[in-house]
Amino acid sequence: MDARAIRMGRLTGRGRAVIIAIDHGMFDGPIAGMENLPATARKIHPDVDGVLLAPGMLRHCGEIFAGRHAPLAVVRLNWNSVYCFHFNYRQARSVRCVEPEDALAEGMDIALVSLTLRTGDEERDAENVSIFSSLTSRCHRLGIPVIGEYFPTGHLDMSPEELHEDVRIGSRIVAELGADAIKTFHTCDFRAVTSTCPVPVFGLGAEKLPTQRAALELAAAEVAAGAGGVVFGRNAIQVPRPRDFQAALCAVVRDGASPAAAARRHRLK
């Protein structure tokens, strides 16, 4: 078994993966709950499978990745203007922000590379694909698995059906371009996304939900539709007791606990 397969096996070896995302500052700056990222990282439950963060923060949060059973470091390798909602960008332009060799030297276990299409400009779409493919190929040569993130342009303005169709097509494209797993939005027919991709599809948490119970119900719905795991950020961090919520999330995603039972056990609202 090669290094890439071993790393991927560590992420998904307990069935479905639970990844906590704390890379928001790469696009939003210091948002609530993530002002002091090393302190935020220390609130992450050690039982989660991976932690997604920006390359420049890996050295500051390295202590949470120490130890035999520590979470894996999932590092985002490219920056995309599509995430900068506060700047009102509309072009969804991707750029490389760190080379895979440099991230690996800092301690990266798994890479995340994003892809955005349908920007309204064929040349830009092609350049985004070129960046995605180049980073993915280089990671694979280094034995690093890649989670390909498919993020639709203008998703907040789409109907549920439009979002689903965009995610369904885009996720398959990401898989065809070589991703070892996919991170993307839950849709109104998520089974049609997960069943047509040959690699695990991780459902994301997206916007902050009104209650922790609602977030657990989203995770349960994603898993029921065939997700290979979840990637939760705001919903797993911007809560009163992050470790308790994350323990409940692991129970729902990996153990099949009901959201109600997990919420009761961990005293969540």
N, C-alpha and C positions, 0 to 999 in steps of 0.2 A: 504494500500500500504506500503510495507516495505522500509527500508532506501535505499537499493540498487536500487529499482525501482524509488524512488524519485530522487536520484542523476542522474540516467540515463535519467530520464525525463527532468531534468534541462539542460542536455547537448543537447538533441535532441528536446526540447520542441518547438522550433521555426521552426521545419521542418528539415532541414539539418544542421549539425553542422559544424562550422568553428573553427579549433584548430590551434594555432600557436606553432610551435616547437622551443624551445631554449635549447635543451638538448645536442647539438652537442659537447660541451666541455667535455662531459663524455667519448668521444672516440677520439676527434680531438684536444683537448686543446683549447686555445683561438683563434678561427678563426675570420676572418674579420667580423666586425659588432657585434661580441659577446665577445669582449675583456673584457669589463666591463658589466657583465651580469645584475646587478641591473639597470644600465642605459639603457641597451637594453630592459629590461622588461618595463621600463617606456614609451617606444615608441610603446608598443602594444595597439591597439585600444580597448577601454573598451567594445565595442559591440561584440567582438568575444566570442565564447562560452567556450573555454578552452585554457589553456596554458600548453604545455608539457615541463617539466623540470626534471633535475636530483634531486635525494633526498637531496643531500648536498647543493643545491642552493635554496631550498624552503624557508629556514629561511632568506636568503639574499634578496629575491624578494617578500616577503610576502605582501608588501603594495599594490601590484596590485590585490590581491585577497580580499582586504577589501571592504566592502560595499555590499548592498543587490543585486545589479545587476552586480557584478564583475564577471570576468571569473572564471571558475572552475580550480582548481589545479590538473593537470594530472601528476602523478609522475611515472617515469620509475623505476621498482623494480629490474631488472636484467641487468647484463652487459654481452655483447657477443663480442668475438674477431672478429666476422664477419664484424663489423663496422669499425675496425681499419685498414683501407686501407693503411695508411702510414707505418704501421709496417709489411706489407706483410704477415699477418697471413692467414692461409689457413684452419684451423681446425674448425672454427665456434663453439667455446666452450662457453657455457653459465654458468654464476655463479650468485648466489644471491648476491645482493649488499646492500640490506636493507630489514628488516622484515616489513611486512605490518602494524603491530601494531606500529612500530616506525614511519613510514611514516604518518600514521593516526594521531599520536600525534603531528606531525609537521604541520599538516593542509592539508594533501592529501584529495581530494574529489573523485578522480577516479584514478585507477591504470592502468599502461601500463606494460604488460609482453610480452616479445618477444619470438618467437620460430623460430629456424632455423633447417632444416632437410637436408637430402642428403649430409651430411658432408663427406661421404666416409667411415664412421665408424659406424657400427650398435650400438655399445655400447655407443658412444657419442650421437647419435641421441636419444637413449632411455634415457640417462641422461638429455638431453635438454627437452624432454617431461616430465620427472619426475619433473624437476624444474618448468616448466610452470604449470603443473597440481597442484603441491603443493602450489605455490604462489596464483594461482587462487582460489583454495578451501579456503585458509585462508582468502583471501580478501572477499569472499562471506560470510564467517562466521561473518565477521565484518560489513557486509552491504555495502561493497565497490564494485562497478562495475569494470569490467576488460576489457580494450581494448587489445585484443590480436594482436600483431604485427607479421605478417608473412613476413620474410625477406629471400629470396632465397640465397643459397650459390653460389658465383661466378656469380652473375646476370650480371655483365658487360661483361662476355664472352659468354652469351647466345644469341641465335637468338630470335627475337620477339616471334616466335612460342614456343620455349623452355621455355622462361620466362613465357609466358601465362600458359602453362600446369603446370609448377611448382607452380605458384601462385594459379591457380584454385584448384589444389589438396590440397596444403598447407593451404589455407584459410578455406576450408571445415574442415580440420583436426582441426584447431584452434577453429572453432565453435563447433565441436563435443566434444572438450576438455573443453568446458564451457565458452568461451569468450562471453561477452555481446555485443561486437562490434569488428570489425577487422580493422586494419590499414595495407595497403599493396600497392604494385605497381599498377599503371594503366597498362593494357595490351592491346594487339591488338584486344582482344575480351572481354573487361571488363564486358560486360553484362552477359557473361557465368560465371563470378566469382560472381557478385552481386546477380544473380538470383538463385544460388544454395547454398547460405548461408542464414540461417534463422535469422540472426542478421544484423544490419547495417554494411556496408563496407565503410570505409573511404579511399579515394584515397590520396596517398601522393604526394608531389611535387618533390621529388628526387633531381637530380642535378640542379644546378642553370641554368635557361634558359636565352637566350640572351636578351629578352625584357620582360617587365612587361605584355604587351599585350599577349605574348606567354604563360605566366604563367596563366593568366586569361582564355585563351583558353583551357589549360589543365584542369583547374578546371571545366569549362563548359562541356568538353568532359566526365569527370568522372561522373558528375551529370547526364548528358544525358544517360549514360550507367547504371544508377540505383544506384549510390553511395549515401550513407546516409550522406555524408559530405566530408570534406577534412582535411588533416593535412599538412600544408605548413610551412617550416622552412626558408631555405636560400632564397627562392623566395619571402618570406614575410618580411624578415629582412634585407637582403643585397641589399637594394634599397634606393634611395635618401630620400624618405619620406615614411617610413614604415606605418604610420597610414593611409595615403591616399590610399596606395595599399591595406591594409587590409579592409578598408571601401569598396573599389571596389570589393574585393574578397567576402565579405559578400553579396553584391548586386547580384553578379553572382550566388553564391551558394544558398543563401536563398531566393532571390527575383526573380530569373530567368532573371536578366538583361543580355543583350548580352555583351560579352567582349568588343566590340567596344564602346558601349554606356557607359559602366562603366569606360573604360579608358578615354574617352572624358570628362565625368563628373568630374573625379578626376585628370585630367591633367597628365595622365601617358603616358609613351612611351613604 
